[in-house]
Amino acid sequence: MNAKKEAVFKLREFNRFYMPMLDLLGNHYLGSEYSATEARVLFEIYKKDGCNAAYIAKKMNIDKSYLSRVLKNHEKNGYLRRTASKEDSRSFDLHLTEAGIARTQDFIQKSNQQIGEILTSLSADDCTKLAAALDTITELLKTCKETCD
């Protein structure tokens, strides 16, 4: 098998391994009423307060009509508010409410705890190796993405 085919195989194999391990395939991310994608939308707004839907759609590579439904649901649940954009009258800036910030921080805390529990059996040296390997993966895949954009 050539190197590229092996990398494709290994990356797909890794995805099939870690996504179910972290319960990312279901509709109840960390025991919530949200899918991982719906929770991630909150996280992206949390990280970049005042962003717009186009930013999130591009960042997450998700369908704009699906994103619109997710945003409406978050707004209905009191986690999100929209304000008219000062730069583009056709767009809205997205902001989390206090409840949205609290919900997102809860997801972050629960996710950190879940992953911490998974890594419990690893030594400090193994955790360092894992972190370095993940940095390498991220760096290499960012290079791929940059050449595609």
C-alpha positions as CSV (number, residue, x, y, z in Angstrom):
1,M,0.0,0.0,0.0
2,N,1.4,3.4,-0.9
3,A,1.9,6.1,1.8
4,K,-1.1,8.2,0.8
5,K,-3.5,5.2,0.7
6,E,-2.2,4.1,4.1
7,A,-2.7,7.6,5.6
8,V,-6.3,7.6,4.2
9,F,-6.9,4.2,5.7
10,K,-5.4,5.1,9.1
11,L,-7.3,8.4,9.4
12,R,-10.6,6.8,8.6
13,E,-9.8,4.0,11.0
14,F,-9.0,6.5,13.7
15,N,-12.3,8.4,13.1
16,R,-14.2,5.2,13.4
17,F,-12.4,4.5,16.7
18,Y,-12.6,7.8,18.5
19,M,-16.1,9.1,17.4
20,P,-18.0,6.3,19.1
21,M,-15.6,6.4,22.0
22,L,-16.5,10.0,22.7
23,D,-20.2,9.4,21.9
24,L,-20.1,11.9,19.0
25,L,-22.3,9.9,16.7
26,G,-25.6,10.1,18.6
27,N,-28.1,12.9,19.2
28,H,-27.4,13.3,22.9
29,Y,-23.9,14.9,23.2
30,L,-22.7,14.4,26.8
31,G,-26.2,13.4,27.9
32,S,-27.8,16.6,26.6
33,E,-30.7,17.1,24.2
34,Y,-28.2,18.3,21.5
35,S,-26.1,16.5,18.9
36,A,-22.3,17.2,18.9
37,T,-22.8,19.5,15.9
38,E,-25.5,21.5,17.8
39,A,-23.3,21.8,20.8
40,R,-20.3,22.8,18.7
41,V,-22.2,25.7,17.2
42,L,-22.6,27.1,20.7
43,F,-18.8,26.6,21.3
44,E,-17.9,28.5,18.1
45,I,-20.0,31.4,19.1
46,Y,-18.5,31.2,22.6
47,K,-15.0,31.4,21.1
48,K,-15.9,34.2,18.7
49,D,-18.6,36.3,20.2
50,G,-20.3,38.5,17.5
51,C,-19.5,36.1,14.6
52,N,-22.1,35.5,12.0
53,A,-23.7,32.4,10.5
54,A,-21.5,32.5,7.4
55,Y,-18.4,32.3,9.6
56,I,-19.8,29.2,11.5
57,A,-20.9,27.5,8.3
58,K,-17.4,27.9,6.9
59,K,-15.6,27.0,10.1
60,M,-17.6,23.9,10.7
61,N,-18.2,23.1,7.0
62,I,-21.9,22.6,7.6
63,D,-25.0,23.3,5.4
64,K,-26.3,26.8,5.9
65,S,-30.0,25.8,6.0
66,Y,-29.2,23.2,8.7
67,L,-27.2,25.8,10.6
68,S,-30.1,28.2,10.4
69,R,-32.4,25.7,12.1
70,V,-29.8,25.0,14.8
71,L,-29.4,28.8,15.4
72,K,-33.2,29.3,15.6
73,N,-33.4,26.4,18.1
74,H,-30.7,27.9,20.3
75,E,-32.4,31.2,20.1
76,K,-35.8,29.7,21.1
77,N,-34.1,27.9,24.0
78,G,-32.7,31.2,25.3
79,Y,-29.0,30.4,24.5
80,L,-28.5,32.8,21.7
81,R,-29.4,36.4,20.7
82,R,-28.9,38.0,17.3
83,T,-28.1,41.6,16.7
84,A,-28.1,43.4,13.3
85,S,-24.6,43.6,11.9
86,K,-23.1,47.1,11.6
87,E,-21.0,45.9,8.7
88,D,-23.7,44.1,6.6
89,S,-27.4,44.9,7.0
90,R,-28.3,41.4,5.6
91,S,-26.4,39.7,8.3
92,F,-26.7,39.2,12.1
93,D,-24.0,39.1,14.7
94,L,-24.4,36.1,17.1
95,H,-24.0,36.3,20.8
96,L,-24.6,33.8,23.6
97,T,-26.9,34.8,26.4
98,E,-25.8,34.2,30.0
99,A,-27.7,30.9,29.8
100,G,-25.9,30.1,26.6
101,I,-22.5,30.9,28.1
102,A,-23.3,28.7,31.1
103,R,-24.5,25.9,28.8
104,T,-21.4,26.0,26.7
105,Q,-19.1,26.1,29.8
106,D,-21.0,23.1,31.1
107,F,-20.3,21.2,27.8
108,I,-16.6,22.2,28.0
109,Q,-16.3,21.0,31.6
110,K,-18.1,17.7,30.9
111,S,-16.1,17.1,27.8
112,N,-12.8,17.8,29.6
113,Q,-13.9,15.4,32.4
114,Q,-15.0,12.7,29.9
115,I,-11.7,12.8,28.1
116,G,-9.7,13.0,31.3
117,E,-11.4,9.8,32.5
118,I,-10.5,8.1,29.2
119,L,-6.9,9.1,29.7
120,T,-6.7,8.0,33.4
121,S,-4.8,4.9,32.7
122,L,-2.1,6.7,30.7
123,S,1.2,7.7,32.3
124,A,2.3,11.4,32.2
125,D,4.9,10.3,29.6
126,D,2.1,8.7,27.5
127,C,0.0,11.8,27.8
128,T,2.9,13.9,26.6
129,K,3.3,11.5,23.6
130,L,-0.4,11.7,22.8
131,A,-0.4,15.5,22.9
132,A,2.6,15.7,20.6
133,A,1.0,13.2,18.2
134,L,-2.2,15.2,18.1
135,D,-0.2,18.4,17.5
136,T,1.5,16.6,14.6
137,I,-1.8,15.4,13.2
138,T,-3.3,18.9,13.5
139,E,-0.3,20.6,11.8
140,L,-0.3,18.1,8.9
141,L,-4.1,18.4,8.3
142,K,-4.0,22.2,8.5
143,T,-1.4,22.1,5.7
144,C,-3.8,20.0,3.6
145,K,-6.7,22.3,4.3
146,E,-4.7,25.4,3.5
147,T,-3.8,24.0,0.1
148,C,-7.5,23.2,-0.6
149,D,-8.8,26.7,0.4
